[in-house]
Amino acid sequence: MAEVTYQEEIREFGDTYGVQEELLAADTKPLIKGTVAFWDSGQVNWSLYDARVYYRIYPDDKEGRILDCYVVPKFEGRGIATRLVQISEERMKSHGVRKIAGSAQRELHAFWRKLGYSIHPDNEIEKQL
């Protein structure tokens, strides 16, 4: 059963972000499941958000993985996805992560490059912290 081990609410320039992490056991190795979310309403509600990033942290391997990044279309172009990824990276770094990986659709390669990720031919993304 997952246990919420970290929660934080971040308010910046009128925007509301939240971070939530859960500690899971995966094959006896620790695994941290994280979510960073954005709410236009300013009200934190973990079952309803306007944008989010899901990530995993593998502390023993000092690696993290971004699983998904999504922004409701009406909020695209406001820098919300960039901020969500930055907050995710900060959380991963606080756990000792040195490398972040993930996969990205071809049309999002420019976004990930802008954030310092390298793109591999198989659409995998990678960044050293």
DSSP file (Angstrom, degrees, kcal/mol; ACC not computed):
  #  RESIDUE AA STRUCTURE BP1 BP2  ACC     N-H-->O    O-->H-N    N-H-->O    O-->H-N    TCO  KAPPA ALPHA  PHI   PSI    X-CA   Y-CA   Z-CA
    1    1 A M              0   0    0      0, 0.0     2,-0.2     0, 0.0    22,-0.1   0.000 360.0 360.0 360.0 136.7    0.0    0.0    0.0
    2    2 A A        -     0   0    0     22,-0.1     2,-0.5    20,-0.1    22,-0.2  -0.461 360.0-155.9 -77.1 144.6    1.3    3.4   -0.9
    3    3 A E  E     -A   23   0A   0     20,-1.1    20,-2.1    -2,-0.2     2,-0.5  -0.986  19.9-124.7-122.5 124.2    2.1    6.0    1.8
    4    4 A V  E     +A   22   0A   0     -2,-0.5    18,-0.3    18,-0.2     3,-0.1  -0.557  35.6 170.7 -68.0 119.7    2.1    9.7    1.0
    5    5 A T  E     +     0   0A   0     16,-2.3     2,-0.3    -2,-0.5    17,-0.2   0.561  60.0  26.4-109.7 -13.2    5.5   10.8    2.2
    6    6 A Y  E     +A   21   0A   0     15,-1.4    15,-2.6     2,-0.0     2,-0.3  -0.966  55.9 169.1-154.3 133.9    5.6   14.4    0.8
    7    7 A Q  E     +A   20   0A   0     -2,-0.3     2,-0.3    13,-0.2    13,-0.2  -0.988   7.5 168.7-144.1 138.1    3.0   17.0   -0.1
    8    8 A E  E     -A   19   0A   0     11,-2.2    11,-2.8    -2,-0.3     2,-0.5  -0.996  22.7-148.6-149.0 143.5    3.6   20.7   -0.9
    9    9 A E  E     -A   18   0A   0     -2,-0.3     2,-0.5     9,-0.2     9,-0.2  -0.961  17.3-165.8-112.3 131.4    1.5   23.5   -2.3
   10   10 A I  E     -A   17   0A   0      7,-3.3     7,-3.4    -2,-0.5     2,-0.5  -0.973   5.7-169.1-121.9 125.7    3.3   26.1   -4.3
   11   11 A R  E     +A   16   0A   0     -2,-0.5     2,-0.4     5,-0.2     5,-0.2  -0.967  14.8 167.7-116.4 121.2    1.8   29.5   -5.2
   12   12 A E  E >   -A   15   0A   0      3,-2.2     3,-3.0    -2,-0.5    -2,-0.0  -0.989  65.5 -22.1-136.3 124.7    3.7   31.5   -7.8
   13   13 A F  T 3  S-     0   0    0     -2,-0.4     3,-0.1     1,-0.3    -1,-0.1   0.827 127.8 -47.2  48.6  40.5    2.5   34.6   -9.7
   14   14 A G  T 3  S+     0   0    0      1,-0.3    -1,-0.3    28,-0.0     2,-0.3   0.395 115.5 115.4  84.8  -3.0   -1.1   33.8   -9.1
   15   15 A D  E <   -A   12   0A   0     -3,-3.0    -3,-2.2    26,-0.0     2,-0.5  -0.733  55.4-143.4 -99.8 150.6   -0.7   30.1  -10.1
   16   16 A T  E     +AB  11  39A   0     23,-0.8    23,-2.2    -2,-0.3     2,-0.3  -0.960  21.4 173.7-117.2 123.6   -1.2   27.1   -7.8
   17   17 A Y  E     -AB  10  38A   0     -7,-3.4    -7,-3.3    -2,-0.5     2,-0.3  -0.884   9.4-163.2-121.2 155.2    1.0   24.0   -8.1
   18   18 A G  E     -AB   9  37A   0     19,-2.0    19,-2.4    -2,-0.3     2,-0.4  -0.992   6.3-156.5-139.5 149.8    1.1   21.0   -5.9
   19   19 A V  E     +AB   8  36A   0    -11,-2.8   -11,-2.2    -2,-0.3     2,-0.4  -0.984  13.1 175.7-124.3 135.4    3.5   18.2   -5.3
   20   20 A Q  E     -AB   7  35A   0     15,-2.3    15,-2.3    -2,-0.4     2,-0.4  -0.993   4.1-175.3-139.3 133.1    2.6   14.8   -3.9
   21   21 A E  E     -AB   6  34A   0    -15,-2.6   -16,-2.3    -2,-0.4   -15,-1.4  -0.971   5.2-165.2-128.9 145.1    4.9   11.8   -3.5
   22   22 A E  E     -AB   4  33A   0     11,-2.5    11,-2.7    -2,-0.4     2,-0.6  -0.978  18.7-131.9-127.0 140.9    4.2    8.2   -2.4
   23   23 A L  E     +AB   3  32A   0    -20,-2.1   -20,-1.1    -2,-0.4     2,-0.3  -0.829  31.8 176.8 -93.1 124.7    6.7    5.6   -1.3
   24   24 A L  E     - B   0  31A   0      7,-3.7     7,-2.2    -2,-0.6     2,-0.6  -0.837  28.4-126.7-121.0 159.7    6.1    2.2   -2.9
   25   25 A A  E     - B   0  30A   0     -2,-0.3     2,-0.5     5,-0.2    -2,-0.0  -0.951  24.9-176.6-106.8 124.8    8.1   -1.0   -2.8
   26   26 A A  E >  S- B   0  29A   0      3,-2.8     3,-2.2    -2,-0.6    -2,-0.0  -0.937  74.6 -28.7-124.4 108.0    9.0   -2.4   -6.2
   27   27 A D  T 3  S-     0   0    0     -2,-0.5    -1,-0.1     1,-0.3    -2,-0.0   0.892 121.1 -56.9  51.8  43.7   10.7   -5.8   -6.1
   28   28 A T  T 3  S+     0   0    0      1,-0.2    -1,-0.3     0, 0.0    -3,-0.0   0.359 118.7 110.1  69.3  -2.0   12.1   -4.9   -2.6
   29   29 A K  E <  S-B   26   0A   0     -3,-2.2    -3,-2.8     1,-0.0    -1,-0.2  -0.814  77.8-106.1 -97.1 142.7   13.8   -1.8   -4.0
   30   30 A P  E     -B   25   0A   0      0, 0.0    30,-0.4     0, 0.0     2,-0.4  -0.376  37.8-175.4 -67.3 146.6   12.3    1.6   -3.0
   31   31 A L  E     -B   24   0A   0     -7,-2.2    -7,-3.7    27,-0.1     2,-0.5  -0.990  12.5-153.5-142.7 131.2   10.3    3.5   -5.6
   32   32 A I  E     -BC  23  57A   0     25,-2.4    25,-2.4    -2,-0.4     2,-0.5  -0.940   5.7-157.6-110.8 125.6    8.8    6.9   -5.2
   33   33 A K  E     -BC  22  56A   0    -11,-2.7   -11,-2.5    -2,-0.5     2,-0.3  -0.893  20.0-173.4-100.9 123.7    5.8    7.8   -7.3
   34   34 A G  E     -BC  21  55A   0     21,-3.0    21,-2.5    -2,-0.5     2,-0.4  -0.894  17.6-171.6-125.5 152.1    5.3   11.5   -7.8
   35   35 A T  E     -BC  20  54A   0    -15,-2.3   -15,-2.3    -2,-0.3     2,-0.5  -0.998   3.3-169.8-136.6 133.1    2.8   13.9   -9.2
   36   36 A V  E     -BC  19  53A   0     17,-2.3    17,-2.4    -2,-0.4     2,-0.3  -0.995  22.1-179.5-117.7 129.8    3.2   17.7   -9.8
   37   37 A A  E     -BC  18  52A   0    -19,-2.4   -19,-2.0    -2,-0.5     2,-0.4  -0.858  21.7-146.2-131.5 162.8   -0.1   19.4  -10.8
   38   38 A F  E     -BC  17  51A   0     13,-2.3    12,-2.7    -2,-0.3    13,-1.1  -0.988   9.0-165.4-128.7 136.8   -1.5   22.8  -11.7
   39   39 A W  E >   -B   16   0A   0    -23,-2.2   -23,-0.8    -2,-0.4     3,-0.6  -0.986  12.1-163.9-124.7 122.1   -5.0   24.1  -10.8
   40   40 A D  T 3  S+     0   0    0     -2,-0.5    -1,-0.1     1,-0.2     9,-0.0   0.824  92.6  60.1 -68.7 -31.8   -6.4   27.2  -12.5
   41   41 A S  T 3  S-     0   0    0      2,-0.2    -1,-0.2     1,-0.1     3,-0.1   0.683 105.5-127.2 -70.6 -17.4   -9.0   27.5   -9.8
   42   42 A G  S <  S+     0   0    0     -3,-0.6     2,-0.5     1,-0.3    -1,-0.1   0.348  74.8 117.9  83.4  -7.7   -6.4   27.9   -7.1
   43   43 A Q        -     0   0    0    -27,-0.1     2,-0.6     2,-0.1    -1,-0.3  -0.836  65.7-132.2 -97.0 123.8   -8.0   25.1   -5.2
   44   44 A V        +     0   0    0     -2,-0.5     2,-0.3    -3,-0.1     5,-0.1  -0.641  38.0 159.0 -77.9 120.0   -5.9   22.0   -4.7
   45   45 A N    >   -     0   0    0     -2,-0.6     3,-1.9     3,-0.3    -2,-0.1  -0.879  28.1-158.4-143.3 105.5   -7.9   18.9   -5.6
   46   46 A W  T 3  S+     0   0    0     -2,-0.3     3,-0.1     1,-0.3    -1,-0.1   0.587  91.9  53.5 -68.1  -9.8   -5.8   15.8   -6.4
   47   47 A S  T 3  S+     0   0    0      1,-0.2     2,-0.3     0, 0.0    -1,-0.3   0.520 114.1  40.3 -98.7  -5.1   -8.5   14.1   -8.4
   48   48 A L    <   +     0   0    0     -3,-1.9    -3,-0.3     0, 0.0     2,-0.3  -0.896  69.7 148.8-147.2 111.4   -9.1   17.1  -10.7
   49   49 A Y        -     0   0    0     -2,-0.3   -10,-0.2    -3,-0.1     3,-0.1  -0.912  44.5-134.2-139.7 165.9   -6.3   19.3  -12.2
   50   50 A D  S    S+     0   0    0    -12,-2.7    22,-2.8     1,-0.3     2,-0.3   0.600  89.8   5.5 -98.0 -14.6   -5.6   21.3  -15.3
   51   51 A A  E     +CD  38  71A   0    -13,-1.1   -13,-2.3    20,-0.2     2,-0.3  -0.965  68.6 172.5-162.4 152.4   -2.1   20.0  -15.9
   52   52 A R  E     -CD  37  70A   0     18,-2.7    18,-2.8    -2,-0.3     2,-0.4  -0.995  23.1-148.2-162.5 157.9    0.2   17.5  -14.4
   53   53 A V  E     -CD  36  69A   0    -17,-2.4   -17,-2.3    -2,-0.3     2,-0.4  -1.000  15.3-156.9-126.2 131.3    3.5   15.5  -14.6
   54   54 A Y  E     +CD  35  68A   0     14,-2.3    13,-2.4    -2,-0.4    14,-1.4  -0.904  22.1 169.8-103.2 136.9    3.8   12.0  -13.4
   55   55 A Y  E     -CD  34  66A   0    -21,-2.5   -21,-3.0    -2,-0.4     2,-0.4  -0.956  23.6-147.2-142.5 163.5    7.3   10.8  -12.4
   56   56 A R  E     -CD  33  65A   0      9,-2.3     9,-2.5    -2,-0.3     2,-0.4  -0.974   8.4-155.2-129.0 145.1    9.0    7.9  -10.7
   57   57 A I  E     -CD  32  64A   0    -25,-2.4   -25,-2.4    -2,-0.4     7,-0.2  -0.986   5.5-165.6-122.2 130.4   12.2    8.0   -8.7
   58   58 A Y  E >>> - D   0  63A   0      5,-3.2     5,-1.5    -2,-0.4     3,-1.1  -0.810  11.1-175.2-111.8  85.6   14.5    5.0   -8.3
   59   59 A P  G >45S+     0   0    0      0, 0.0     3,-0.6     0, 0.0    -1,-0.2   0.832  78.0  55.9 -57.1 -39.3   16.6    6.1   -5.3
   60   60 A D  G 345S+     0   0    0    -30,-0.4   -29,-0.1     1,-0.2    -2,-0.0   0.840 116.1  38.0 -63.4 -31.4   19.0    3.1   -5.3
   61   61 A D  G <45S-     0   0    0     -3,-1.1    -1,-0.2     2,-0.2    37,-0.1   0.487 104.0-129.3 -95.5  -5.3   19.9    3.7   -9.0
   62   62 A K  T <<5 +     0   0    0     -4,-0.9    36,-3.1    -3,-0.6    37,-1.3   0.855  67.5 126.6  56.2  37.1   19.9    7.5   -8.6
   63   63 A E  E   < -De  58  99A   0     -5,-1.5    -5,-3.2    34,-0.2     2,-0.3  -0.928  41.3-167.1-125.6 149.7   17.6    7.7  -11.7
   64   64 A G  E     -De  57 100A   0     35,-2.6    37,-2.0    -2,-0.3     2,-0.4  -0.892   5.4-155.1-128.0 161.6   14.2    9.3  -12.4
   65   65 A R  E     -De  56 101A   0     -9,-2.5    -9,-2.3    -2,-0.3     2,-0.7  -0.981  11.8-143.6-141.6 126.9   11.7    8.9  -15.1
   66   66 A I  E     -De  55 102A   0     35,-2.6    37,-0.5    -2,-0.4   -11,-0.2  -0.810  20.5-179.4 -86.3 120.2    9.1   11.3  -16.4
   67   67 A L  E     -     0   0A   0    -13,-2.4     2,-0.3    -2,-0.7   -12,-0.2   0.809  60.3  -3.4 -91.8 -33.8    6.1    9.1  -17.3
   68   68 A D  E     -D   54   0A   0    -14,-1.4   -14,-2.3     2,-0.0     2,-0.4  -0.977  48.0-168.5-162.7 143.5    3.7   11.7  -18.6
   69   69 A C  E     +D   53   0A   0     -2,-0.3     2,-0.4   -16,-0.2   -16,-0.2  -0.980  21.3 169.9-137.1 123.0    3.3   15.5  -19.0
   70   70 A Y  E     -D   52   0A   0    -18,-2.8   -18,-2.7    -2,-0.4     2,-0.4  -0.998  14.9-176.2-141.5 137.1   -0.1   16.9  -19.9
   71   71 A V  E     -D   51   0A   0     -2,-0.4   -20,-0.2   -20,-0.2     5,-0.1  -1.000  37.4-111.3-129.8 131.5   -1.7   20.3  -20.1
   72   72 A V    >   -     0   0    0    -22,-2.8     3,-2.8    -2,-0.4     4,-0.4  -0.408  38.0-116.2 -56.7 133.1   -5.3   21.0  -20.8
   73   73 A P  G >  S+     0   0    0      0, 0.0     3,-1.5     0, 0.0    -1,-0.1   0.788 111.5  62.3 -48.2 -37.2   -5.2   22.7  -24.3
   74   74 A K  G 3  S+     0   0    0      1,-0.3    -2,-0.1     3,-0.0     0, 0.0   0.680 106.5  47.2 -67.4 -12.8   -6.6   26.1  -23.1
   75   75 A F  G X  S+     0   0    0     -3,-2.8     3,-1.1   -25,-0.2     5,-0.4   0.384  84.0 120.4-105.8   2.3   -3.6   26.5  -20.8
   76   76 A E  T <   +     0   0    0     -3,-1.5    -4,-0.0    -4,-0.4     0, 0.0  -0.336  68.6  30.6 -64.8 147.7   -0.9   25.6  -23.5
   77   77 A G  T 3  S+     0   0    0      1,-0.0    -1,-0.2    -2,-0.0    -3,-0.0   0.488  89.8 100.0  85.2   3.5    1.7   28.2  -24.2
   78   78 A R  S <  S-     0   0    0     -3,-1.1    -2,-0.1     0, 0.0    -1,-0.0   0.393  97.9-107.7-100.3   2.1    1.7   29.8  -20.7
   79   79 A G  S  > S+     0   0    0     -4,-0.1     4,-2.1     3,-0.0     5,-0.1   0.568  82.7 126.5  84.8   8.8    4.8   28.0  -19.5
   80   80 A I  H  > S+     0   0    0     -5,-0.4     4,-2.6     2,-0.2     5,-0.2   0.929  71.8  48.6 -68.1 -45.3    2.9   25.7  -17.2
   81   81 A A  H  > S+     0   0    0      1,-0.2     4,-2.4     2,-0.2     5,-0.2   0.910 110.6  52.8 -61.3 -41.2    4.4   22.5  -18.6
   82   82 A T  H  > S+     0   0    0      1,-0.2     4,-2.4     2,-0.2    -1,-0.2   0.935 111.3  46.0 -58.4 -46.8    7.9   24.0  -18.3
   83   83 A R  H  X S+     0   0    0     -4,-2.1     4,-2.5     2,-0.2    -2,-0.2   0.892 110.4  53.2 -66.2 -38.9    7.2   24.8  -14.6
   84   84 A L  H  X S+     0   0    0     -4,-2.6     4,-2.2     2,-0.2    -1,-0.2   0.918 111.2  46.3 -61.1 -43.4    5.8   21.4  -13.9
   85   85 A V  H  X S+     0   0    0     -4,-2.4     4,-2.8     2,-0.2    -2,-0.2   0.916 111.2  52.5 -65.8 -42.5    8.9   19.7  -15.3
   86   86 A Q  H  X S+     0   0    0     -4,-2.4     4,-2.4     1,-0.2    -2,-0.2   0.919 110.3  47.3 -59.8 -43.7   11.2   22.1  -13.4
   87   87 A I  H  X S+     0   0    0     -4,-2.5     4,-2.3     2,-0.2    -1,-0.2   0.914 111.7  51.3 -64.1 -41.7    9.4   21.3  -10.1
   88   88 A S  H  X S+     0   0    0     -4,-2.2     4,-2.5     1,-0.2    -2,-0.2   0.921 110.2  49.1 -59.8 -44.5    9.6   17.5  -10.9
   89   89 A E  H  X S+     0   0    0     -4,-2.8     4,-2.8     1,-0.2    -2,-0.2   0.899 109.1  52.5 -62.5 -41.2   13.3   17.8  -11.6
   90   90 A E  H  X S+     0   0    0     -4,-2.4     4,-1.9     2,-0.2    -1,-0.2   0.915 111.0  47.5 -60.8 -43.2   13.8   19.7   -8.3
   91   91 A R  H  X S+     0   0    0     -4,-2.3     4,-0.7     2,-0.2    -2,-0.2   0.917 112.6  48.5 -65.0 -42.9   12.1   16.9   -6.4
   92   92 A M  H ><>S+     0   0    0     -4,-2.5     5,-2.1     1,-0.2     3,-1.2   0.926 110.2  51.5 -62.7 -43.7   14.1   14.2   -8.2
   93   93 A K  H ><5S+     0   0    0     -4,-2.8     3,-2.0     1,-0.3    -1,-0.2   0.873 102.6  59.7 -61.3 -36.7   17.3   16.1   -7.5
   94   94 A S  H 3<5S+     0   0    0     -4,-1.9    -1,-0.3     1,-0.3    -2,-0.2   0.711 103.9  52.7 -65.3 -18.4   16.4   16.3   -3.8
   95   95 A H  T <<5S-     0   0    0     -3,-1.2    -1,-0.3    -4,-0.7    -2,-0.2   0.276 126.9-100.2 -97.6   8.5   16.3   12.5   -3.8
   96   96 A G  T < 5 +     0   0    0     -3,-2.0    -3,-0.2     1,-0.2    -2,-0.1   0.594  64.5 162.6  86.6  10.6   19.8   12.2   -5.3
   97   97 A V      < +     0   0    0     -5,-2.1    -1,-0.2     1,-0.2   -34,-0.2  -0.424  15.6 177.0 -66.2 135.7   18.7   11.5   -8.8
   98   98 A R        +     0   0    0    -36,-3.1    31,-3.2     1,-0.3     2,-0.4   0.597  65.6  38.4-111.7 -20.6   21.5   12.2  -11.3
   99   99 A K  E     -eF  63 128A   0    -37,-1.3   -35,-2.6    29,-0.2     2,-0.4  -0.998  60.9-164.6-138.2 134.6   19.8   11.1  -14.6
  100  100 A I  E     +eF  64 127A   0     27,-2.8    27,-2.5    -2,-0.4     2,-0.3  -0.956  14.4 176.7-116.7 136.6   16.2   11.6  -15.8
  101  101 A A  E     +eF  65 126A   0    -37,-2.0   -35,-2.6    -2,-0.4     2,-0.3  -0.804  11.4 137.4-129.2 172.2   14.8    9.7  -18.7
  102  102 A G  E     -eF  66 125A   0     23,-1.4    23,-2.3    -2,-0.3     2,-0.3  -0.960  44.1 -96.0 175.8-168.3   11.4    9.4  -20.4
  103  103 A S  E     - F   0 124A   0    -37,-0.5     2,-0.4    -2,-0.3    21,-0.2  -0.979  30.3-165.3-135.0 152.4    9.9    9.2  -23.9
  104  104 A A        -     0   0    0     19,-2.7     2,-0.1    -2,-0.3     5,-0.1  -0.995  24.5-114.0-141.1 140.6    8.5   12.0  -26.0
  105  105 A Q    >   -     0   0    0     -2,-0.4     3,-2.3     1,-0.1     4,-0.3  -0.424  38.3-112.1 -66.6 148.7    6.3   12.2  -29.1
  106  106 A R  G >  S+     0   0    0      1,-0.3     3,-1.6     2,-0.2     4,-0.3   0.851 116.3  59.3 -53.2 -39.8    8.2   13.6  -32.1
  107  107 A E  G 3  S+     0   0    0      1,-0.3    -1,-0.3     2,-0.1     4,-0.2   0.622 105.8  50.8 -69.3  -9.5    6.1   16.8  -32.1
  108  108 A L  G <> S+     0   0    0     -3,-2.3     4,-1.9     1,-0.1    -1,-0.3   0.348  77.7 100.1-105.8   4.9    7.3   17.5  -28.5
  109  109 A H  H <> S+     0   0    0     -3,-1.6     4,-2.6    -4,-0.3     5,-0.2   0.894  80.4  53.7 -58.0 -41.8   11.0   17.1  -29.1
  110  110 A A  H  > S+     0   0    0     -4,-0.3     4,-2.3     1,-0.2    -1,-0.2   0.897 106.7  52.8 -62.2 -39.8   11.6   20.9  -29.3
  111  111 A F  H  > S+     0   0    0      1,-0.2     4,-1.0     2,-0.2    -1,-0.2   0.945 112.5  43.8 -58.7 -49.2    9.9   21.4  -25.9
  112  112 A W  H  <>S+     0   0    0     -4,-1.9     5,-2.4     1,-0.2     3,-0.4   0.871 111.5  53.3 -68.8 -36.6   12.2   18.8  -24.3
  113  113 A R  H ><5S+     0   0    0     -4,-2.6     3,-2.2     1,-0.2    -1,-0.2   0.916 103.7  57.5 -61.5 -41.7   15.3   20.1  -26.0
  114  114 A K  H 3<5S+     0   0    0     -4,-2.3    -1,-0.2     1,-0.3    -2,-0.2   0.808 104.9  52.3 -58.2 -29.7   14.5   23.6  -24.7
  115  115 A L  T 3<5S-     0   0    0     -4,-1.0    -1,-0.3    -3,-0.4    -2,-0.2   0.340 128.2 -98.2 -90.6   6.3   14.6   22.1  -21.2
  116  116 A G  T < 5S+     0   0    0     -3,-2.2     2,-0.3     1,-0.3    12,-0.3   0.613  75.9 140.7  92.8  12.4   18.0   20.6  -21.7
  117  117 A Y      < -     0   0    0     -5,-2.4     2,-0.3    -6,-0.1    -1,-0.3  -0.666  45.7-135.3 -89.2 143.4   17.0   17.0  -22.7
  118  118 A S  E     -G  126   0A   0      8,-3.1     8,-1.8    -2,-0.3     2,-0.5  -0.721  17.9-138.6 -90.3 150.1   18.8   15.0  -25.4
  119  119 A I  E     -G  125   0A   0     -2,-0.3     6,-0.2     6,-0.2   -16,-0.0  -0.939  11.6-153.6-114.0 127.6   16.6   13.1  -27.8
  120  120 A H    >   -     0   0    0      4,-3.0     3,-2.2    -2,-0.5     4,-0.1  -0.605  32.6-105.3 -95.1 159.7   17.5    9.6  -28.9
  121  121 A P  T 3  S+     0   0    0      0, 0.0    -1,-0.1     0, 0.0    -2,-0.0   0.760 120.7  58.1 -56.6 -26.3   16.4    8.0  -32.2
  122  122 A D  T 3  S-     0   0    0      2,-0.1     3,-0.1     1,-0.0    -3,-0.0   0.231 123.2-104.5 -89.1  15.6   13.8    5.9  -30.4
  123  123 A N  S <  S+     0   0    0     -3,-2.2   -19,-2.7     1,-0.3     2,-0.2   0.543  74.6 144.4  72.2  11.0   12.2    9.0  -29.0
  124  124 A E  E     -F  103   0A   0    -21,-0.2    -4,-3.0    -4,-0.1     2,-0.3  -0.576  37.3-150.4 -74.2 142.7   13.7    8.5  -25.5
  125  125 A I  E     -FG 102 119A   0    -23,-2.3   -23,-1.4    -2,-0.2     2,-0.3  -0.846  15.5-177.9-112.5 153.5   14.7   11.7  -23.7
  126  126 A E  E     -FG 101 118A   0     -8,-1.8    -8,-3.1    -2,-0.3     2,-0.4  -0.992  10.0-179.5-153.7 142.0   17.5   12.0  -21.2
  127  127 A K  E     -F  100   0A   0    -27,-2.5   -27,-2.8    -2,-0.3     2,-0.4  -0.989  19.0-142.7-144.1 134.3   19.0   14.7  -19.0
  128  128 A Q  E      F   99   0A   0     -2,-0.4   -29,-0.2   -12,-0.3   -30,-0.1  -0.804 360.0 360.0 -92.2 135.6   21.9   14.6  -16.6
  129  129 A L              0   0    0    -31,-3.2   -30,-0.1    -2,-0.4    -1,-0.1   0.414 360.0 360.0 -97.7 360.0   21.4   16.6  -13.4
